Amino acid sequence: MAKIFNYGEDSLTVEIALDLVSGKQKGVITPQTREKVHNCYQEVQKIANGDKLVYAINTGFGSLCTTRISKKDVNKLQENLLKSHSVGVGDAIPFDTAKLMLILKLQSLCMGYSGVSEAIVDRIVWHINENYIPLVPEQGSVGASGDLAPLSHLFLPLIGLGKLQRKDLPFKDTRQILNQAGLSPIALGPKEGLALINGTQFMAAFGVMITHKLKSCLDHADIIGAMSVEGLLGSAKPFVKRLHQIRPHQGAITVAKRLSALLEDSGFMAYHAHCDRVQDPYSLRCMPQVHGASRDACLHLKQQVECEINSVTDNPVIFSADDAVSGGNFHGQPIALPMDYAGLAASELGNISDRRSYLLLEGKIELPIYLIKNSGVNSGLMIAQYCSAALASENKSLCFPASADSIPTSLGQEDHVSMGSISGRKTLRIIDNLEKILSVEMLCAAQAIDFRRPNKSSIILETCLEEVRKQIPHIEEDLEVHQLINQSLKLIQSGKLLELTSNLD
């Protein structure tokens, strides 16, 4: 039975948010939350029926903030906001990311400062529970005033517009789905359109996905890096605890501890009893420092994202009818910067992984060149590293921080924006490339270790290697290497190796 999450009362984490997407947890709205939502809704009605100007309740939007809207037009304004702001272009974002946006927006609305009706939150719950998820184009947000364009598309279905999809099925017109379900479009009241489209839920959804996928890559990088150490007969001495205690960066300490555990009692380490090698190349020796710095960046992003997904990020914020504050909680800078930082961290993780793949293919330390017998007629894994190098280079080109840019919008009223939506999209692309780079290294490391048999690695790494060989065969002669890379990628994405090493955490 699914665990219960109380919107607006319980705190979201990255893990809980993804459990809500997958259905492992079910979100509900308690009577106490309904009361908060209703009370704030009533305060907005007082504002709408009064004479005091309050931004986007009885005024225009953006640079039109000084234009008074008549009482008869305040509802029309809200519907027009969704229509006019749905300017997104490009491919639709993934189903799970759009569903996550709904979950994050619902959490914010249920905190009781946005002024929407219970009908709005109930309809969003219906979309989440029934898995009818809107089409949201990936481009069009500048990341301040919130994610106006993607959120407008996300909530067009509330007024009967836009398209909906169940996972892996084609998109259908919203009206068709609503008619089948016996539902009608919702007539938006004062501020409701603005409350729906003003916020950071597009950026934050990407931040959740980035945090989850980067953490997976970090954990895999330690496992695969340890395999490379074994394949290259590297030393475990650079990972000893006392070395990192005198430079106590938390990420480095964590990685060193994990690598030491992965290599504990390895039969390969006996090689160093009479070894004349003084020290290993940086890509082996400096894994705690490099992987650790990326791990610290991921931790910082997680902290910022989890603050963001438990925040009220629309505008104005309604404390009462007499206390409506126009501020800047929609501005994406607090998560745009760490998402860009996470992109750099992911790129560097791929950069050092590619270097280890290169070392494994050099034909040194008693390994065959390109990790294949009878090289010459066989190219082995030569070109697999070309692929890895291309992905690493592509990632470097994606590392320019989107948040370093700002283009004024809304006739200068919105004169500094975060571009956080771009930070999120390109960082996720970097991480997708990183998974593939790690897939190549795992392919090379497992192949190298095969040439070290009958020596045995540690119990935990042998368990991982056994799983690798269940999925990916040893290469005896040339074949279609892309198939092996894809099999390696699927193994990483399955999380199976993380299950086998869960005692490291």
C-alpha positions in Angstrom: 0.0 0.0 0.0 1.3 3.4 -1.0 2.5 5.8 1.8 0.5 8.9 2.3 1.9 12.4 1.8 -0.1 15.4 3.0 0.3 18.3 0.6 1.0 21.7 2.2 1.8 20.0 5.6 4.5 17.5 5.0 7.9 18.5 3.6 8.9 17.2 0.2 12.3 15.7 -0.5 13.8 14.7 -3.8 13.0 11.1 -3.0 9.4 11.8 -1.8 8.7 13.9 -4.9 9.9 11.0 -7.2 7.9 8.5 -5.1 4.8 10.7 -5.7 5.5 10.6 -9.4 5.9 6.8 -9.5 2.9 6.1 -7.2 4.9 4.7 -4.3 3.4 7.5 -2.3 0.0 9.0 -2.7 -0.6 12.7 -2.0 -3.8 13.9 -0.2 -5.2 17.2 1.0 -6.2 17.2 4.6 -9.1 19.2 6.1 -6.6 21.5 7.8 -5.0 22.2 4.4 -8.3 22.8 2.8 -9.1 25.4 5.5 -5.9 27.2 4.8 -6.5 27.2 1.1 -10.1 28.4 1.5 -9.2 31.1 3.9 -6.7 32.6 1.6 -9.2 32.3 -1.3 -11.6 34.3 0.7 -9.0 37.0 1.3 -8.5 37.3 -2.4 -12.2 37.7 -3.0 -12.2 40.7 -0.5 -9.4 42.3 -2.5 -11.2 41.7 -5.8 -14.4 43.3 -4.5 -12.6 46.2 -2.9 -11.0 49.4 -4.4 -7.4 48.9 -3.3 -5.0 48.1 -6.2 -3.2 44.7 -5.9 -1.0 43.5 -8.6 -2.6 41.1 -11.1 -5.8 40.8 -9.1 -7.2 44.0 -10.3 -4.3 45.3 -12.4 -2.6 44.1 -15.6 0.4 41.8 -15.6 4.1 42.6 -15.9 4.7 46.1 -17.4 0.9 46.5 -17.4 0.9 46.6 -13.6 -0.4 50.2 -13.5 -3.4 49.4 -15.7 -6.5 49.0 -13.5 -8.8 46.1 -14.5 -12.5 46.6 -13.9 -14.3 44.3 -11.5 -16.3 42.7 -14.4 -13.0 41.8 -16.2 -10.9 40.4 -13.3 -12.0 36.8 -14.1 -11.4 37.3 -17.8 -7.9 38.5 -17.0 -7.0 35.2 -15.4 -8.1 33.1 -18.3 -6.3 35.4 -20.7 -3.1 35.0 -18.7 -3.0 31.3 -19.4 -3.8 31.7 -23.1 -1.4 34.6 -23.8 1.5 33.2 -21.8 1.3 29.7 -23.3 4.1 30.5 -25.8 6.3 27.4 -25.3 8.1 25.9 -28.3 10.2 22.8 -28.9 9.6 19.2 -27.9 7.4 18.2 -25.0 9.2 17.6 -21.7 9.1 14.0 -20.4 5.9 12.7 -18.9 7.4 12.3 -15.4 8.9 15.8 -15.4 5.5 17.3 -16.3 3.8 15.2 -13.6 6.5 16.4 -11.1 5.6 20.0 -12.0 2.0 19.4 -11.1 3.1 17.8 -7.7 5.4 20.7 -6.9 2.8 23.4 -7.8 0.2 21.6 -5.7 2.6 21.6 -2.7 3.1 25.4 -3.1 -0.6 26.2 -3.5 -1.5 24.1 -0.5 0.6 26.2 1.8 -2.2 28.7 1.7 -0.7 31.9 0.4 -1.7 31.8 -3.2 -5.5 32.4 -3.1 -6.8 29.7 -5.3 -10.0 27.8 -4.8 -10.4 24.2 -3.5 -11.7 23.3 -7.0 -8.3 24.2 -8.4 -6.3 22.0 -6.1 -8.8 19.2 -6.4 -8.5 19.2 -10.2 -4.7 19.1 -10.0 -5.0 16.1 -7.6 -7.3 14.5 -10.2 -4.7 15.0 -13.0 -1.9 13.5 -10.7 -3.9 10.5 -9.5 -5.5 9.6 -12.9 -2.2 10.2 -14.7 -3.6 12.6 -17.2 -0.5 14.8 -17.7 -0.4 18.0 -19.8 1.8 18.7 -22.8 4.5 21.2 -21.7 7.0 22.4 -24.4 10.6 22.5 -23.2 11.5 26.0 -24.4 10.2 29.5 -23.6 11.0 30.3 -20.0 13.5 32.9 -18.9 13.3 31.8 -15.3 11.9 34.9 -13.6 8.4 35.9 -13.0 8.6 32.2 -12.6 8.3 29.7 -15.4 5.4 31.5 -17.1 5.3 29.7 -20.5 5.7 26.1 -19.3 3.3 26.6 -16.4 0.8 28.2 -18.7 0.9 25.0 -20.8 0.7 22.9 -17.7 -2.6 24.5 -16.6 -4.3 25.1 -20.0 -6.3 21.9 -19.3 -7.9 23.4 -16.3 -9.8 25.8 -18.7 -10.4 23.0 -21.2 -7.5 23.8 -23.5 -4.2 22.2 -24.3 -3.4 18.5 -24.6 -3.2 15.6 -22.1 -1.3 12.3 -22.2 -1.2 9.1 -20.2 2.3 7.6 -20.1 3.5 6.1 -23.4 0.2 7.0 -25.1 -0.4 9.8 -27.7 -1.5 13.2 -26.6 -5.3 14.0 -26.9 -7.2 17.2 -26.8 -8.2 18.1 -23.2 -11.9 18.5 -24.0 -12.0 14.9 -25.2 -10.5 13.6 -21.9 -12.7 15.9 -19.7 -15.8 14.8 -21.5 -14.9 11.1 -21.0 -14.3 11.7 -17.3 -17.5 13.7 -16.9 -15.7 16.9 -16.0 -16.0 20.5 -17.1 -13.4 23.2 -17.5 -12.9 25.4 -14.5 -13.8 29.1 -14.6 -10.8 30.9 -13.0 -11.4 33.5 -10.3 -9.3 36.5 -9.3 -5.6 35.8 -9.1 -6.0 32.0 -9.9 -4.5 32.2 -13.3 -1.5 34.1 -12.0 -1.1 31.8 -9.0 -0.9 28.8 -11.4 1.6 30.3 -13.9 3.8 32.3 -11.5 6.4 30.0 -9.8 9.6 28.0 -10.3 8.1 24.5 -10.8 9.6 23.9 -14.2 13.1 24.8 -13.0 12.5 22.9 -9.7 11.3 19.8 -11.4 14.4 19.7 -13.5 16.4 20.3 -10.3 14.8 17.3 -8.7 15.6 15.1 -11.7 19.2 16.4 -11.9 19.8 15.8 -8.2 18.5 12.2 -8.4 20.4 11.3 -11.6 23.6 13.0 -10.6 23.6 11.2 -7.3 23.2 7.9 -9.2 26.1 8.8 -11.5 28.3 9.8 -8.5 27.7 6.4 -6.9 28.3 4.5 -10.1 31.5 6.5 -10.8 33.0 5.3 -7.5 32.1 1.7 -8.3 33.3 1.9 -11.9 36.4 3.9 -10.9 37.3 1.1 -8.4 37.0 -1.4 -11.2 39.4 0.7 -13.3 41.8 0.8 -10.4 41.7 -3.0 -10.3 42.0 -3.3 -14.1 45.1 -1.1 -14.0 46.6 -2.7 -10.9 46.3 0.7 -9.2 47.0 1.4 -5.5 44.3 1.9 -2.8 46.8 3.9 -0.6 45.5 7.3 -1.9 42.1 6.4 -0.3 43.3 5.9 3.3 41.2 7.7 5.9 44.1 9.6 7.6 45.0 11.3 4.3 41.6 12.8 3.9 41.2 13.7 7.6 43.9 16.4 7.2 42.0 17.9 4.2 38.5 17.2 5.4 36.2 18.1 2.5 33.1 16.0 3.0 32.8 14.8 -0.5 36.4 13.6 -0.6 36.0 11.8 2.7 32.9 10.1 1.5 34.5 9.0 -1.8 37.7 7.8 -0.2 35.6 5.7 2.3 33.6 4.2 -0.5 36.6 3.4 -2.6 38.4 1.8 0.4 35.4 -0.4 1.1 35.1 -1.4 -2.6 38.7 -2.4 -2.7 38.9 -4.0 0.8 40.7 -7.4 0.8 41.1 -7.3 -3.0 43.5 -9.9 -4.4 44.8 -7.4 -6.9 46.2 -5.3 -4.1 48.8 -8.0 -3.4 50.5 -6.9 -6.7 51.8 -3.8 -4.8 53.9 -5.9 -2.3 56.8 -5.9 -4.8 55.7 -3.1 -7.1 58.2 -0.4 -8.3 55.5 2.1 -9.3 55.6 5.1 -7.0 52.2 6.5 -7.7 49.2 6.3 -10.1 48.0 8.8 -12.7 45.7 11.5 -11.3 42.5 9.9 -12.8 43.0 7.0 -10.4 44.8 8.7 -7.5 42.7 11.8 -7.3 39.2 10.2 -7.4 38.3 11.3 -3.9 39.2 14.9 -4.7 37.5 15.0 -8.1 34.5 12.8 -7.5 34.2 14.4 -4.0 34.0 17.9 -5.4 31.2 16.9 -7.7 29.5 15.1 -4.8 29.7 18.4 -2.8 28.1 20.2 -5.7 25.3 17.7 -5.8 24.7 18.0 -2.1 24.5 21.8 -2.4 22.0 21.5 -5.2 19.9 19.0 -3.2 19.7 21.5 -0.3 18.6 24.4 -2.6 16.1 22.3 -4.5 14.5 20.9 -1.3 14.2 24.4 0.1 12.6 25.5 -3.2 10.0 22.7 -3.5 8.7 23.5 0.0 8.4 27.2 -0.7 5.7 29.7 -2.0 7.1 31.0 -5.3 4.2 32.9 -6.9 3.4 36.6 -6.6 1.8 38.5 -5.0 1.8 36.5 -1.8 -1.4 36.8 0.2 -1.0 37.1 3.9 -4.4 38.7 4.3 -6.7 41.1 2.3 -4.8 44.0 3.9 -1.4 42.4 3.5 -0.7 41.3 -0.1 3.0 41.5 -0.8 4.4 41.9 -4.3 7.9 40.5 -4.2 10.3 38.3 -6.1 9.9 34.7 -4.8 9.4 33.6 -8.4 13.0 34.5 -9.3 14.9 31.3 -10.2 18.4 32.5 -9.2 18.6 30.4 -6.0 18.4 27.1 -8.0 19.7 28.4 -11.4 23.2 28.9 -10.0 23.5 25.5 -8.3 22.1 23.8 -11.4 24.8 25.3 -13.5 27.3 24.3 -10.9 26.0 20.8 -11.0 26.4 20.8 -14.7 30.1 21.6 -14.3 30.3 18.9 -11.6 28.8 16.3 -13.9 31.0 17.3 -16.8 34.1 16.9 -14.7 33.0 13.5 -13.5 32.7 12.5 -17.2 36.1 14.1 -18.0 38.0 12.0 -15.4 36.1 8.8 -16.4 37.1 9.3 -20.0 40.8 9.6 -18.9 40.5 6.2 -17.1 39.1 4.6 -20.2 42.0 5.9 -22.2 44.5 4.5 -19.6 42.8 1.1 -19.8 43.2 1.0 -23.6 46.9 2.1 -23.8 48.2 -1.5 -23.7 50.4 -0.9 -20.6 50.8 -2.8 -17.3 50.4 -6.2 -19.1 47.1 -5.4 -20.8 46.6 -5.9 -24.5 46.3 -2.7 -26.6 42.7 -1.7 -26.9 41.8 -4.6 -24.6 41.6 -7.1 -27.4 43.6 -10.2 -28.4 45.1 -10.1 -31.9 44.9 -6.3 -32.2 45.4 -5.0 -35.7 42.8 -7.3 -37.3 40.7 -6.3 -34.3 40.2 -2.7 -33.1 38.7 -3.8 -29.8 37.4 -0.9 -27.7 39.5 1.7 -29.5 36.6 3.6 -30.9 34.5 3.2 -27.7 36.9 5.7 -26.2 36.3 8.0 -29.2 32.7 8.0 -28.3 33.5 8.8 -24.7 35.8 11.6 -25.7 33.2 13.1 -28.0 30.6 13.1 -25.2 33.1 14.6 -22.7 33.9 17.4 -25.2 30.2 18.0 -25.9 29.6 18.3 -22.1 32.4 20.9 -21.9 30.6 23.0 -24.5 27.4 22.8 -22.4 29.1 24.1 -19.3 28.7 27.8 -19.9 26.4 28.9 -17.1 23.0 29.9 -18.4 22.5 31.9 -15.2 25.4 34.2 -16.3 23.0 35.7 -18.9 20.0 38.0 -18.5 17.8 39.6 -21.1 15.3 42.2 -20.0 11.6 41.3 -20.7 8.2 42.9 -20.2 9.3 46.3 -21.5 12.0 46.4 -18.8 9.8 45.7 -15.8 11.4 42.3 -15.6 14.9 43.5 -16.2 16.9 40.7 -14.6 16.1 37.1 -15.2 17.8 33.8 -14.1 17.6 31.7 -17.3 17.2 28.8 -14.8 15.0 26.8 -17.2 18.0 26.6 -19.5 20.3 25.7 -16.7 18.0 22.8 -15.8 17.6 21.5 -19.3 21.3 21.6 -20.3 22.5 20.2 -17.0 20.2 17.2 -17.5 21.6 16.8 -21.0 25.1 16.8 -19.5 24.1 14.0 -17.1 22.6 12.0 -19.8 26.0 12.2 -21.6 27.7 11.3 -18.4 25.8 8.1 -18.0 27.1 7.1 -21.5 30.7 8.0 -20.6 30.5 5.9 -17.5 29.0 3.0 -19.6 32.1 3.1 -21.8 34.5 3.0 -18.7 32.6 0.1 -17.2 32.9 -1.8 -20.5 36.6 -1.2 -20.5 37.2 -1.9 -16.8 35.4 -5.2 -16.9 37.3 -6.2 -20.0 40.6 -5.3 -18.4 39.8 -7.3 -15.3 39.1 -10.4 -17.4 42.7 -10.2 -18.5 43.8 -10.4 -14.8 42.2 -13.7 -14.1 42.4 -15.9 -12.2 43.2 -13.1 -9.7 40.1 -12.0 -7.7 39.0 -8.6 -6.7 37.1 -7.8 -3.5 33.9 -9.7 -2.7 31.8 -6.6 -3.4 33.5 -5.8 -6.7 33.3 -9.4 -7.8 29.6 -9.3 -7.2 29.3 -6.2 -9.4 31.5 -7.8 -12.1 29.4 -10.9 -12.1 26.3 -8.7 -12.7 28.2 -6.9 -15.5 29.0 -10.2 -17.2 25.4 -11.3 -16.9 24.5 -8.4 -19.1 27.6 -7.8 -21.2 29.9 -10.5 -22.7 33.7 -10.4 -22.8 34.9 -9.3 -26.2 37.0 -12.0 -28.0 36.9 -10.3 -31.4 35.4 -7.2 -33.1 31.6 -6.9 -33.0 29.1 -4.0 -32.9 30.3 -2.2 -29.9 27.4 0.2 -29.7 25.3 -2.7 -28.6 27.6 -3.4 -25.7 27.6 0.3 -24.7 23.8 0.3 -24.7 23.8 -2.8 -22.5 26.2 -1.1 -20.2 24.0 2.0 -20.1 20.9 0.0 -19.3 22.7 -1.6 -16.4 23.7 1.8 -15.0 20.1 3.1 -15.5 18.6 0.1 -13.8 20.4 0.9 -10.5 21.3 -2.8 -10.0 24.9 -2.1 -9.1 23.7 0.4 -6.5 21.5 -2.3 -5.0 24.5 -4.6 -4.8 26.6 -1.9 -3.1 23.9 -0.4 -0.8 25.9 -1.2 2.3 28.4 1.4 1.3 26.0 4.2 2.1 
